[in-house]
Amino acid sequence: MVISILEAEMPTDKAAKLEANFAEGAKALDPGVVQMLFVRNAGKCKILILWESKEALSAMKSRGTPKTVLMFRYAGVEPSVLAYDVVNSASRGK
């Protein structure tokens, strides 16, 4: 698995716009997305995306500008983008 993290510092009005963009965009997840989260702490907003594989992330990138990058741009900011290999994980069952 791979996790991609998009983040930006933004004022409250732009954060609200990004949150609305996320809510709309999250209605249809890209193929290969396991989970997508929107998180905020004061003026910093992040979108975290857990991917099935590097191949799924690469396939999404090959289709053009990622939907999540556009979510930030439509809110009026340019995000920084990072990707990490998930080396290990733990979760509590539902």
C-alpha positions in Angstrom: 0.0 0.0 0.0 0.9 3.6 -0.5 -0.3 6.8 1.2 -0.3 10.1 -0.5 -0.6 13.4 1.5 -1.7 16.7 0.1 -1.5 19.7 2.4 -1.6 23.5 2.4 -1.8 26.4 4.9 -5.0 28.3 4.3 -7.4 30.8 5.8 -10.7 29.7 7.2 -12.8 30.7 4.2 -10.6 28.7 1.8 -10.5 25.7 4.2 -14.3 25.7 4.2 -14.3 25.7 0.4 -11.8 22.8 0.4 -14.0 20.9 2.8 -16.9 21.3 0.5 -14.8 20.3 -2.6 -13.7 17.2 -0.7 -17.3 16.2 0.3 -18.3 16.4 -3.4 -15.2 14.7 -4.8 -15.3 11.9 -2.2 -18.6 10.7 -3.6 -16.7 8.8 -6.3 -13.3 7.5 -5.3 -10.6 6.8 -7.9 -9.9 3.2 -8.7 -7.4 1.8 -6.3 -8.3 4.1 -3.4 -8.9 2.2 -0.1 -9.7 5.3 2.0 -9.6 9.1 1.7 -9.6 11.5 4.7 -9.8 15.3 5.1 -8.1 16.6 8.2 -7.7 20.1 9.5 -5.7 21.7 12.4 -6.1 25.5 12.6 -5.0 26.8 9.2 -3.4 23.6 7.9 -5.6 21.2 5.8 -4.6 17.8 4.5 -6.1 15.1 2.3 -4.7 11.7 3.0 -5.3 8.9 0.5 -4.6 5.2 1.1 -3.9 3.4 -2.1 -4.0 -0.4 -2.8 -0.6 -0.2 -4.6 2.0 2.0 -6.2 0.5 0.9 -9.5 -2.9 2.3 -8.6 -1.3 5.6 -7.7 0.7 5.7 -10.9 -2.3 4.9 -13.0 -4.2 7.8 -11.4 -1.3 10.2 -12.1 -1.2 9.0 -15.7 -4.8 10.2 -16.3 -3.8 13.9 -15.7 -4.0 16.3 -12.8 -5.3 14.4 -9.7 -8.8 15.2 -8.5 -7.4 16.0 -5.0 -5.0 18.6 -6.4 -7.9 20.2 -8.2 -9.8 20.3 -4.9 -7.1 22.5 -3.4 -6.8 24.6 -6.6 -10.5 25.3 -6.7 -10.2 26.5 -3.1 -7.5 28.9 -4.2 -4.3 27.2 -2.9 -1.6 25.0 -4.3 -0.9 21.9 -2.2 2.3 20.2 -1.4 2.2 16.5 -2.3 4.0 13.6 -0.7 3.8 9.9 -1.1 5.0 7.2 1.3 5.2 3.4 1.1 3.1 1.9 3.9 5.6 -0.4 5.6 3.4 -1.7 8.4 -0.1 -0.9 9.8 -2.5 -1.8 12.6 -6.2 -1.3 13.0 -9.0 -2.2 15.3 -11.8 -4.2 13.7 -15.3 -2.8 13.6 
